[in-house]
Amino acid sequence: KAGKTLGFVVKDKVMQKPAKGGDRTKERDTSCETSPAMLRRNLSAASHLEFSHVQQLRLLPEQDDDERASLCSSPECSTPTCILDDEEFESSSGTATESIRSMSLSDSDDFLSQLGESPYEVVLEEEQETVLLNRARQTVDFVDKQKRKMMTSSSKCSESSAQSRTVWESLALLKKIALPSGVSVFDHSVAVAEQCRKEFPGLKWLHLVAFIHNLGLANVTKEFGAHPLWTVVGESFPVGCKFSEDISYSQYFCSNPDRRKKLFNHPLGVYKEGCGLDRLRMSWGASEYLYTVLESAKSSSGTLPKEAMFLVRYQKFFSLLNPGQHYHNFMSLEDERCLEMLIEFQAIVDEIRSRGKQVEDESFDVEYYHRLVDDFVPDLRLPLF
């Protein structure tokens, strides 16, 4: 049966081709199509719009060197573009301003009173389709479009509070988002922050970063526009250079348009050796969103040290820490100094995740974190886009 559908089967996280055979007498060749029936069985949480796009994806067969060179030089690959155009993306993510609810969280008492026991609106499960969409659509063009949209919205924050949310308003929304373990993102963030306080009591900036490092995940809630999961969750990786095989589910990059441009398939891509990680375009997600917000607010909303920004942006850049040391050729001396703290931070996050529901409703001093926010990012607002 698998031979007849000619779909690709994911088994034990490895993409495998089915056995040869099956009926090939149909009018069009379906040998590279992903089986819709298979996706419907495995991806029960997928939206109708995203599923319709997955049906259109084609997994490219491997080419020999001559065929690959010919493909890279073709006009259609000269300028990679995002698979989602503006109209489609807007329709899939919704209009954020239409779903805004008024919240009043001017101080910590209001924050605690509104936190409550909200039912989960979203569970952050990385289904097969979410991963496939992420690997197929995270292109240079898409990342640039997302940043432009967000920066445009960020510039309007001062003009209208309806276009943004405060730190405390955004934190309250994390209670409505659940991790696969069943723990709310808010409870997880609190547990990570408290563990950082125990292990590094003198690093106040680290306590704040641990407390707010998941703020970008608020983009999956309806208050922030209910962005598709593939644009929010998952592993971070650079775009504009060759994708590392150390990235999870790297086989799905065969559907990414940037893979078919010769320049983007070079190990250095459009970058220079030793340029510094801050010069790289990173895939668009919760981490890159929060990093961009903090970067744009530097002049008007306090300051965070270089190490803090490094942790926020690369908290899910897992391939950077793999034994193969991919992407280390981009690192500057300052990046190397920050890397040790990133390793420590990821170890704490992993430890808290392993505790499961034991971290639920962990007590914490909200006033302490309120002071940290006032000290480091007093006027920070997260834009809706």
N, C-alpha and C positions, 0 to 999 in steps of 0.2 A: 504493500500500500504506500509506504514511504517513497518507493521508487517511482510510483505513478504520480504522486503529488510534486515530486522533485523539489520540496521545500528543504530548508536547512534546519537541522535539529540541534537544539542546545541541550547537551547532556554533560553533567558534571562540569559546567562552566566552560566547555570546549565546543566550538562550532565544528560540526562534522557534516560531511556530505553523505547522503544516503546511497544505498547501492544503486548501481546503474540498472537501467531497464525502464519499463513503463511505456505507455502509449505516447509516441512522439508525432502522431499523424494529425494533430490539431492544426488549426489555421495559423496560430501564432506560437512562437517559442516561449514557453514558460519556465525554462530551465533555471532562470536566475530569480524567480519570484519567491518571496517569503510566503509560506502557506497561511492564508487567512484563517482557515479552520484551526490551525495550530495556535495562532495568536489568540483567537477567541477563547480557546480552552485555558491558556496560561495567563492571560492578561485581563482578568475580570475587572480590575480597577481602572482600566483605561477609558478615556473619554472617546466619544464617537468621532470627534474631529481628528484627534491624534491618530486613531485607528485607521481612518481613511487615508491618512498620509503614509502610514506604515505599509499599507497595501501597495503603494506606488513605489516603495523603495526597491532598488535592485542591488544585489550583492555582486560586485564585479569579480569575475574570474581573474586568476593570476595571469599576467602578461609576461612574455619573454622580453628581453631588453629592447629589441627593435620595436616591438609593438608598444611598449611603455613609452619609449621616446616619441613615437608617432602620436600617442594619445596626449602627452604633455604639451606637444607643440600645436595641437589643434586649436582653432579660434575659440571654441566653446569653453575651453579650459583656461584661457588666458586671464580671465578675471573671475575667480570663484565667487559665487554669490550665495546668500542664505537661501535655503530651501523654502523657508516661510517668507512670504512677502509681507509688507506692512499691514495690509487689510486682513490677511489670514491670521497674523499674530494678534492683532487687536481683538478679533472675534474669538480667538481661543483663550485669551487671558482676561477678557472682559474690560469694562471701563471702571477704573478704580473709584472715581469720584461718585459713581452712582451707588456704590455699596458702603459708603462711609457712614458710620454711626458715631454720634457725638459721645465723647468720653471726657471725663474731668478727673485728671490725675495730677493735680498740682502739687501734692505732697505725698509722703510715704503712707500716711494713714488712708488716704483715698485709694492709693495703689492697692493696699492690702484688702480693703473692703470690696473692691471691684474684681480682685483676682478670683475669689470664690472657688467653686468646684465646677467650672465650665465643662460641658461635654466636649469630647474631641470632635473637631470638624474635619481634620485631616490626619491620616496616618502616613508617615514618611517611609513607605516601602518602595524600594527600588525594583519594580517589576521589570520583566524582560523588555517590554516595549519602552519603558522610561529610559533604560540604558541605551537601547538601540537608537532612539530619537536623539539622545544626548550626544552619542558618538557621531551620528550622521549629520547633525545640524550645528555643532559648535565649530563654526568657521571664523576666519578673520573678519569677514564681512558682517556676520551675525554679531560678534562681540562688539565691533565698532558701532553698529546700529544701536545696540542696547545701551552702550555708554552714552551715546549722543542723546537718546531719549531720556535717560536718567538725569543727565546733567541739565537738560532743558527743564525738567520737572524740578530739579534742585534749585534752580535759579528763581523759581516761582514760589518757593517755600516762604520767603519773607513777605510776599505779597498776599498770600492766602494760606491760613492754617489748615484749610480743608484739603490742601494738596500735600500735606505731610503729617507725620505723627511724632510725638516726643519719644524719648527713650523709654519712659515708664508706660506710656500707652502701648508701645510695641512689645515690651516685656510681658504685659498682661495678656496679649494675644498668644504668646508662646504656650500658655496653659491650655490652649485649645488644639495644640498640635502634639501628636503622639509619635514617639519613636517606635520602631518595630518591636521593641521589648515591652511596649505598653506604658512606658514612663513618659510623662509630658516633657517637652523640650525645656520648659521652664524649670522643672524639678531637676533635670539633668544639668542645666547651666548652674543652678545654685550649688549642687553637689560638687561640680568641678571647681567653682570659685572657692568654696569652703576648703577643699583639699589643697588648693594653691595657697591659701592663707596658712594652712598648717605646715606645708613644706617650704614655703618661701615667705615667711611673715613680714619681711622688710620690703618686699616688692609690691607696693600698692598699685602700680600700673598693671601688674600681672593679675591682681585680684579683679580689677575692673574689666580687663580683657576677657578673663574667664567668665565673668558675669554676663557680658554682652556679646560674646563671640558668636552666638546663634541668632542674633537679631535679624539677620538677612532671611532666615526661614519664615519670617512673618509674611513674606511675599506670597505664600501659598494660601493665606487666609482671604476671605472675601473682603475684609476691610482694606487690604492692600491690592485687591484686584484679582485674586485667585489665579496667579500665574501658573502655567503648566509645570508639573514636577520636574520635567527634564531641563527646565531653565533655572531651577533652584537647588535641587539636591544633587548629591553625587560627588565623585572625585574631581579635583581640580587638575588641570594640565595646560601647558602652553599651546597656543595656536600660532601659526606662522612659521613653524619649523616641523621637522619630521616627528611624528607621534612615536613615543617610546613603546616598546613591547611590554614594559613593566606596568603600563596603565591597565587597570582591570578591564576585561572584555575588549581588548585592543583589536580583536578581529572585526568588530563592528565598524571600525574606521574605514573599511573598504567602501562604505556608502557615503563617505564624507567628500564633498567636492574639492576641498583643499588637497586631498591626497593625490589628485590628478594634475596638480600643478608642480612642475619640476622644482621650482624655487622652494616651495613649501615642503618638499620631500628631502631637502638637504638637511643634515644634522644641525647646522646653524640657522638655516632658513634665511629670514630677513634680518637676523640679528648678528652681532659681532661677538667673538669670543671674549669673555671677561667683562661684558657690558654691564653686568649686574642684573639680578632677577627683577628689579623694579622696572627694567626696560622692556620686559616681556609682556605680551598680551596673554592673559590667562583666560581660560574658558569662563563663560558667564554663569554665575551661580550665586548662592547666598554669601559666600566668602568674598567674592569680587564685588558684589553689591555693597556690603558693609565697608570694605576697604575704600571703595570709591567715595562713599558718603563721608568717611572720616578724612580722606585726603582733601575733598572739596571744602570741608568745614574747618580746616586747620587755621586759617586766618581769622575766623570769627568765633570759633568755639573751642578755645583751649588747645593744648598740645599734648600729644602722646609721643613717647620716645620711639626711635627707629625699631627697637625690638618688639614693641607693641604692635606696630603696623605690620611687621614681618609675620608675627603669629596670626593676626587676623586674616591676612591674605593667603598664607600658605598652610593653614591648619588642615586642609584636605589635599595637599600636594604630596600624596603618598609616594609617588614614583621618585621623588627627590631623595627619599631616604632608603630606597632599595639598594641592595648590595652592588648592583651594576653602576651606581652613581650617575645615572642619566641626568642630563641637564646641569651637572656640576661645572661644565665648561663655560657656562654663562655667569657663574657666581663671582662676585667681587670679594675682596678681603672682608668687607663689612658684612656681607651675606654669610660668610663662613663663621664669623663671630656670633651671628644671630642663630645659626643652625643648631647649636647645642641647646639653647633654650626651647626651640621648636620641638626637638626630640623629647625633652622633659615634659613639655606641655602635652604632646600627643600621648605620652605614656600615662599621664594623669587622666586624660579623656578616656583612654582605653580601659583603665582600671575602674573608673566610675561606670562605664558602660557594662562592664562585666558583673557589676553588682545587681543589675536588673532593677526590680521594683523596690529594693531595699532603700533606695535614695528618695523615695516618694515622701513628700511633706517633711523633708529635713528642715529643722529649725535654723534660722539664720537672722543676723542682725541687719534688718533692712535699712536702718538709719546709717549704718556704716557704708553701705553701697550708695546710699543717697548722697553722702558726703563725697564719695569718690566721683560720682557723676558730676557734682557741682565743681569739684576741683579740676577735673580733666576735660570734660565735655559739657559744660553748663548749658549751652544753647543749642545742642545738637538736635536736629530734626531729621527724620527719615522720610525722604520724598516718595510719593506714590507716582507710578508711571505706567 
